[in-house]
Amino acid sequence: MKEENSQKEIARWKGFMDTLQNESEWEPNFPRREIWNQYNSKLWYYHSGNQTDLIPVFFLYSPINKPSILDLTKEHSMVGEFLEEGYDVYLLEFGEPVIEERGIGLGEYLSQYVHPSIKKALDHSGRDELSLSGFCLGGTLAVIYAALHPQLIKNLILFVTPIDFDQIPDYRSWVEALKNDELDVPAFVEEMNIIPAPFVRYGMRALTAPIYLSPYFSLLNRAYDKEYTDYWLRFNQWTNDHLSLTGAMARDILTYFVKENVLMKGEFPLSGENVDLKTIESNLYMISSQYDHLVPTSISTPLLDLVASKDKQLLEVAGGHASLIKYGISTEFKEWLHARSKS
């Protein structure tokens, strides 16, 4: 027994050091091909080998993070789970903005990136509608898009999506200063043209700093487990893999969401269009995480009272902001989506 424990301890420390020194880059775990692009942003198409008559799923991720979390490892891949269930998957990957994109704000992200890529996915699949799946801030974009183009979205699936920004936890002092015009951050970030990725990362760290200490202890405790260390490596890379953001988009996030909390008004103007959440009649499935420090359930659920959808479901799962990737999607959700994805 003593020798066995000694071998495990050696394996644990070796796995810990090997993982920390591993500089390999993430690569997709399932075949995909690019079918649309705009500057550095790309639309990826994943074909399911399981032939079904299900409408495709379109993944819309946050514009401030790379979407590798959705296909982290072969064993921990939301892309892989949907492919296995028989859904073709389309994934819009926002890229590093170039100087020509410096004026691209919220309205332009939706009209020049999200809408053309969804239209491309529909044309490519030969369908009239699809399931739109939004993650975190990508879910916020998905809600606005679904309000502007309700006829295209049959199912709206939201994972840990912020809606009521008045519910932001623990940061009320700077939010109140922003609302009272005592802090003119929107004008400052807009002047920056493009906010470098390290600035975005440090800003997120300021909100979630305590969360990023414990993973190293978790790694040390389970570093003898190769599957776990592979997952930990890719997950840790993702947490540090932020994208640069246009100053215009940062301005709009702060102004529309944090300062004015426009989504809670139900109806608001955006780039000459009227966004009315009551136009959303899509089947709606919302998933939140019980211990999510960044987007608690209370930030997401107010949407359920704002939309006109008659078919609305809420599922709160154990874990944190990105735990769904580790533990997978539930059988309950798979059955719900399958029943509503027949063409």
TIRO-487113 format. One line per field, with one value per residue (C-alpha): residue in one letter; x, y, z. Coordinates in Angstrom, 2 decimals, padded with zeros to 5 digits, m for minus. Layout:
% residues N
aa: [a / ...]
X: [X / ...]
Y: [Y / ...]
Z: [Z / ...]
END
This chain:
% residues 343
aa: [m / k / e / e / n / s / q / k / e / i / a / r / w / k / g / f / m / d / t / l / q / n / e / s / e / w / e / p / n / f / p / r / r / e / i / w / n / q / y / n / s / k / l / w / y / y / h / s / g / n / q / t / d / l / i / p / v / f / f / l / y / s / p / i / n / k / p / s / i / l / d / l / t / k / e / h / s / m / v / g / e / f / l / e / e / g / y / d / v / y / l / l / e / f / g / e / p / v / i / e / e / r / g / i / g / l / g / e / y / l / s / q / y / v / h / p / s / i / k / k / a / l / d / h / s / g / r / d / e / l / s / l / s / g / f / c / l / g / g / t / l / a / v / i / y / a / a / l / h / p / q / l / i / k / n / l / i / l / f / v / t / p / i / d / f / d / q / i / p / d / y / r / s / w / v / e / a / l / k / n / d / e / l / d / v / p / a / f / v / e / e / m / n / i / i / p / a / p / f / v / r / y / g / m / r / a / l / t / a / p / i / y / l / s / p / y / f / s / l / l / n / r / a / y / d / k / e / y / t / d / y / w / l / r / f / n / q / w / t / n / d / h / l / s / l / t / g / a / m / a / r / d / i / l / t / y / f / v / k / e / n / v / l / m / k / g / e / f / p / l / s / g / e / n / v / d / l / k / t / i / e / s / n / l / y / m / i / s / s / q / y / d / h / l / v / p / t / s / i / s / t / p / l / l / d / l / v / a / s / k / d / k / q / l / l / e / v / a / g / g / h / a / s / l / i / k / y / g / i / s / t / e / f / k / e / w / l / h / a / r / s / k / s]
X: [000.00 / 002.84 / 004.50 / 001.19 / 000.68 / 004.25 / 003.73 / 000.51 / 002.27 / 005.06 / 002.49 / 000.59 / 003.57 / 004.78 / 001.33 / 001.17 / 004.51 / 003.93 / 000.56 / 001.92 / 004.74 / 002.53 / 002.47 / 000.49 / m002.34 / m005.99 / m007.23 / m010.80 / m011.77 / m014.30 / m013.99 / m015.20 / m014.88 / m015.15 / m018.15 / m018.23 / m015.92 / m015.74 / m012.25 / m011.04 / m014.48 / m015.46 / m018.48 / m017.63 / m019.75 / m019.70 / m021.54 / m023.18 / m022.48 / m025.83 / m028.34 / m031.55 / m034.27 / m033.48 / m033.00 / m029.42 / m028.07 / m026.26 / m023.79 / m023.32 / m020.58 / m019.44 / m017.45 / m014.90 / m013.81 / m012.68 / m015.28 / m012.86 / m014.74 / m017.53 / m015.20 / m012.62 / m011.56 / m012.95 / m014.59 / m015.80 / m017.33 / m020.76 / m020.20 / m019.58 / m022.72 / m024.95 / m023.27 / m023.83 / m027.51 / m027.79 / m027.63 / m025.48 / m023.72 / m022.79 / m020.46 / m019.78 / m016.28 / m015.63 / m012.03 / m009.48 / m010.83 / m008.72 / m008.49 / m011.12 / m013.63 / m013.02 / m016.49 / m018.32 / m020.71 / m023.61 / m025.91 / m023.18 / m022.14 / m025.71 / m026.31 / m022.87 / m021.76 / m024.58 / m027.30 / m025.17 / m023.74 / m027.18 / m028.50 / m025.51 / m026.22 / m029.85 / m028.91 / m026.23 / m028.58 / m031.57 / m033.75 / m036.06 / m035.31 / m032.84 / m032.11 / m030.06 / m027.90 / m026.29 / m023.65 / m023.02 / m022.86 / m023.44 / m026.80 / m027.56 / m026.82 / m028.98 / m031.95 / m031.72 / m031.29 / m034.29 / m036.37 / m035.27 / m035.69 / m038.23 / m039.26 / m035.80 / m035.43 / m037.54 / m035.77 / m033.85 / m031.42 / m029.64 / m026.76 / m025.80 / m027.05 / m027.07 / m030.36 / m031.02 / m027.75 / m029.07 / m028.49 / m024.71 / m023.38 / m021.00 / m020.05 / m022.77 / m020.48 / m018.99 / m022.30 / m024.06 / m021.28 / m021.75 / m025.51 / m025.16 / m022.69 / m019.96 / m017.86 / m017.56 / m016.03 / m018.04 / m016.44 / m013.00 / m013.20 / m014.65 / m011.61 / m009.36 / m010.67 / m009.68 / m009.24 / m006.37 / m007.13 / m004.99 / m007.15 / m010.28 / m008.72 / m007.70 / m011.17 / m012.73 / m010.19 / m011.22 / m014.76 / m013.90 / m010.43 / m011.15 / m012.44 / m009.08 / m007.04 / m008.66 / m008.13 / m004.41 / m005.19 / m007.65 / m004.98 / m002.47 / m005.00 / m005.84 / m002.74 / m002.28 / m005.45 / m004.52 / m008.08 / m008.46 / m005.15 / m006.00 / m009.31 / m007.68 / m005.04 / m007.54 / m009.93 / m007.16 / m006.02 / m009.58 / m009.88 / m006.85 / m007.87 / m009.78 / m010.33 / m009.65 / m012.84 / m013.73 / m014.09 / m017.53 / m018.71 / m017.28 / m019.08 / m022.37 / m022.06 / m021.50 / m024.16 / m026.98 / m026.59 / m024.89 / m025.95 / m029.40 / m030.30 / m032.29 / m033.28 / m035.44 / m037.44 / m038.70 / m038.53 / m035.64 / m034.12 / m030.90 / m029.22 / m032.48 / m034.45 / m036.88 / m036.02 / m039.16 / m038.65 / m042.37 / m041.80 / m039.88 / m042.20 / m039.47 / m039.51 / m037.22 / m034.92 / m032.79 / m029.98 / m028.29 / m025.71 / m026.34 / m022.90 / m022.20 / m020.50 / m020.44 / m024.00 / m026.22 / m029.65 / m031.29 / m029.64 / m031.05 / m034.59 / m036.30 / m036.32 / m038.99 / m041.51 / m040.51 / m040.91 / m044.13 / m042.93 / m045.53 / m043.08 / m040.56 / m038.29 / m035.73 / m033.10 / m030.70 / m027.75 / m025.10 / m021.70 / m020.23 / m020.16 / m018.62 / m019.56 / m021.89 / m018.86 / m017.45 / m020.66 / m022.48 / m026.06 / m028.93 / m031.13 / m034.10 / m032.77 / m031.88 / m035.43 / m036.91 / m034.84 / m035.35 / m039.13 / m038.95 / m036.36 / m038.30 / m038.54]
Y: [000.00 / 002.39 / 001.74 / 002.28 / 005.63 / 006.61 / 005.84 / 007.88 / 010.81 / 010.73 / 010.59 / 013.47 / 015.82 / 014.79 / 015.42 / 018.79 / 019.99 / 018.53 / 020.28 / 023.67 / 023.39 / 022.20 / 024.96 / 023.12 / 025.07 / 024.08 / 022.43 / 021.52 / 018.00 / 017.49 / 018.15 / 021.56 / 023.93 / 027.67 / 028.77 / 032.54 / 035.23 / 038.94 / 040.26 / 037.81 / 036.52 / 033.14 / 030.89 / 027.22 / 024.32 / 020.94 / 018.11 / 015.41 / 011.88 / 010.84 / 011.63 / 013.07 / 015.49 / 017.93 / 021.63 / 022.82 / 024.49 / 027.82 / 028.61 / 032.28 / 032.84 / 035.92 / 038.47 / 038.83 / 035.18 / 032.58 / 029.80 / 026.90 / 026.16 / 024.71 / 022.03 / 021.81 / 018.16 / 015.13 / 013.99 / 017.45 / 019.05 / 020.62 / 020.68 / 016.95 / 016.31 / 018.08 / 016.30 / 012.98 / 013.84 / 014.36 / 018.16 / 019.93 / 022.75 / 026.24 / 028.30 / 032.00 / 032.74 / 036.43 / 037.25 / 039.79 / 043.14 / 045.07 / 048.86 / 049.01 / 047.58 / 050.16 / 051.70 / 048.38 / 048.55 / 046.42 / 047.20 / 046.49 / 043.24 / 042.06 / 043.42 / 042.84 / 039.63 / 037.73 / 038.27 / 037.49 / 034.38 / 033.11 / 033.77 / 031.87 / 028.95 / 028.86 / 028.99 / 026.34 / 024.00 / 024.63 / 025.44 / 028.34 / 028.42 / 027.10 / 026.78 / 029.70 / 028.85 / 031.76 / 031.56 / 034.28 / 037.65 / 035.76 / 034.83 / 038.51 / 039.11 / 036.10 / 037.56 / 040.86 / 039.05 / 036.80 / 039.93 / 041.50 / 038.33 / 036.14 / 034.28 / 032.72 / 031.36 / 028.32 / 027.54 / 029.99 / 028.28 / 030.41 / 029.35 / 031.56 / 034.66 / 038.11 / 040.00 / 042.17 / 044.01 / 045.72 / 042.35 / 042.47 / 041.23 / 043.12 / 045.90 / 048.45 / 051.40 / 051.69 / 050.81 / 053.61 / 056.02 / 055.05 / 055.54 / 058.92 / 060.11 / 060.38 / 057.89 / 058.42 / 055.06 / 054.66 / 057.74 / 056.64 / 053.13 / 054.46 / 056.73 / 053.66 / 052.38 / 048.80 / 047.56 / 045.03 / 041.52 / 041.88 / 044.87 / 042.77 / 039.93 / 042.18 / 043.69 / 040.25 / 039.32 / 042.40 / 041.00 / 037.36 / 037.32 / 034.79 / 032.26 / 031.93 / 030.73 / 027.43 / 025.67 / 025.27 / 023.44 / 021.26 / 020.45 / 019.50 / 017.20 / 015.31 / 015.68 / 011.89 / 011.65 / 012.19 / 012.89 / 015.50 / 017.23 / 017.40 / 019.04 / 021.38 / 022.52 / 023.49 / 025.06 / 027.13 / 028.26 / 029.33 / 031.42 / 033.42 / 033.51 / 036.78 / 038.70 / 042.35 / 044.39 / 047.42 / 050.57 / 051.08 / 047.67 / 048.25 / 051.61 / 050.00 / 047.17 / 049.69 / 052.12 / 049.84 / 047.01 / 048.27 / 051.93 / 051.87 / 048.18 / 048.34 / 044.67 / 045.10 / 047.82 / 045.20 / 047.67 / 049.93 / 051.59 / 050.23 / 051.57 / 052.87 / 049.70 / 049.03 / 045.98 / 044.60 / 041.45 / 040.68 / 039.73 / 036.67 / 033.68 / 031.07 / 028.02 / 029.14 / 027.02 / 028.82 / 027.13 / 028.77 / 027.54 / 027.42 / 028.66 / 031.05 / 034.11 / 035.98 / 035.41 / 034.24 / 032.86 / 036.13 / 037.97 / 035.58 / 034.70 / 038.12 / 037.40 / 034.77 / 037.51 / 039.78 / 037.48 / 036.27 / 032.66 / 030.21 / 027.31 / 028.41 / 026.23 / 027.04 / 024.59 / 025.46 / 023.08 / 022.59 / 024.13 / 027.41 / 029.55 / 026.95 / 023.72 / 022.66 / 021.89 / 019.57 / 017.77 / 017.91 / 018.76 / 016.96 / 014.24 / 016.47 / 019.24 / 016.83 / 015.45 / 018.97 / 020.15 / 016.96 / 017.29 / 020.87 / 020.43 / 018.42 / 020.24]
Z: [000.00 / 000.85 / m002.52 / m004.32 / m002.57 / m003.39 / m007.10 / m007.11 / m005.45 / m008.05 / m010.85 / m009.27 / m009.14 / m012.58 / m014.03 / m012.28 / m013.67 / m017.14 / m017.38 / m016.30 / m018.84 / m021.69 / m024.33 / m026.99 / m028.59 / m028.61 / m031.79 / m032.77 / m031.78 / m034.56 / m038.32 / m039.43 / m042.34 / m042.80 / m044.89 / m044.24 / m042.93 / m042.21 / m041.45 / m038.75 / m037.77 / m039.18 / m039.47 / m038.93 / m040.10 / m038.32 / m040.06 / m037.96 / m039.10 / m037.67 / m040.40 / m038.97 / m040.03 / m037.21 / m037.88 / m037.25 / m034.12 / m034.39 / m031.59 / m030.73 / m028.19 / m026.31 / m028.37 / m025.56 / m025.32 / m027.81 / m028.17 / m027.63 / m024.38 / m026.54 / m027.90 / m025.13 / m025.43 / m027.23 / m023.98 / m022.94 / m026.00 / m026.34 / m030.10 / m029.95 / m027.91 / m030.42 / m033.33 / m031.58 / m031.18 / m034.94 / m035.23 / m037.77 / m035.90 / m037.03 / m034.86 / m035.28 / m034.00 / m033.49 / m034.39 / m033.28 / m034.54 / m037.02 / m037.18 / m039.95 / m037.44 / m034.74 / m035.16 / m034.90 / m031.96 / m030.74 / m033.68 / m036.21 / m034.49 / m035.00 / m038.51 / m040.06 / m038.32 / m036.61 / m039.24 / m042.33 / m040.70 / m039.65 / m043.17 / m044.54 / m042.19 / m043.32 / m046.99 / m046.49 / m044.62 / m046.88 / m043.86 / m043.08 / m039.35 / m036.82 / m033.12 / m031.84 / m028.85 / m027.00 / m024.30 / m021.69 / m023.47 / m026.72 / m025.22 / m024.69 / m028.37 / m029.26 / m027.37 / m029.26 / m032.57 / m031.88 / m031.22 / m034.52 / m036.62 / m034.79 / m037.94 / m038.27 / m034.73 / m033.88 / m030.61 / m028.44 / m026.08 / m023.50 / m021.31 / m018.30 / m020.09 / m018.45 / m018.93 / m015.85 / m015.38 / m012.23 / m010.60 / m011.11 / m007.75 / m005.47 / m007.89 / m007.20 / m006.40 / m009.90 / m011.54 / m009.63 / m010.56 / m014.21 / m014.04 / m012.33 / m015.00 / m012.38 / m014.33 / m018.08 / m018.95 / m022.19 / m023.73 / m022.58 / m024.06 / m027.32 / m027.71 / m027.46 / m030.83 / m030.00 / m026.44 / m026.32 / m025.11 / m021.92 / m020.88 / m021.37 / m019.39 / m016.51 / m016.44 / m016.10 / m013.43 / m011.45 / m011.35 / m010.67 / m009.09 / m006.30 / m008.83 / m010.54 / m007.56 / m006.71 / m010.10 / m009.37 / m006.15 / m008.05 / m010.61 / m007.92 / m006.25 / m009.45 / m011.60 / m011.71 / m013.85 / m017.53 / m018.69 / m015.96 / m016.71 / m020.43 / m019.54 / m017.00 / m019.49 / m022.16 / m019.67 / m018.10 / m021.56 / m022.36 / m019.17 / m020.35 / m024.01 / m024.26 / m027.46 / m028.09 / m028.28 / m030.34 / m028.29 / m029.82 / m028.61 / m025.12 / m025.06 / m026.05 / m023.52 / m020.73 / m021.95 / m023.10 / m020.63 / m017.47 / m017.40 / m019.05 / m018.54 / m021.78 / m021.91 / m018.81 / m020.58 / m023.02 / m025.90 / m026.92 / m030.01 / m031.51 / m034.66 / m036.09 / m035.30 / m032.50 / m030.41 / m028.74 / m026.69 / m026.94 / m030.58 / m029.34 / m029.62 / m030.04 / m027.85 / m025.02 / m022.88 / m020.30 / m018.40 / m015.43 / m012.93 / m009.21 / m008.16 / m011.03 / m009.51 / m012.80 / m014.07 / m011.19 / m012.00 / m010.86 / m013.76 / m016.38 / m015.30 / m015.75 / m019.50 / m018.97 / m018.12 / m021.02 / m024.02 / m025.64 / m025.85 / m024.60 / m024.37 / m021.73 / m019.61 / m016.92 / m015.72 / m012.92 / m012.75 / m010.11 / m010.76 / m011.93 / m015.04 / m017.37 / m015.59 / m018.41 / m020.52 / m017.90 / m016.99 / m020.33 / m021.19 / m019.51 / m020.94 / m020.12 / m022.35 / m025.17 / m025.17 / m025.09 / m028.07 / m030.07 / m029.80 / m031.11 / m033.87 / m036.41 / m039.72]
END
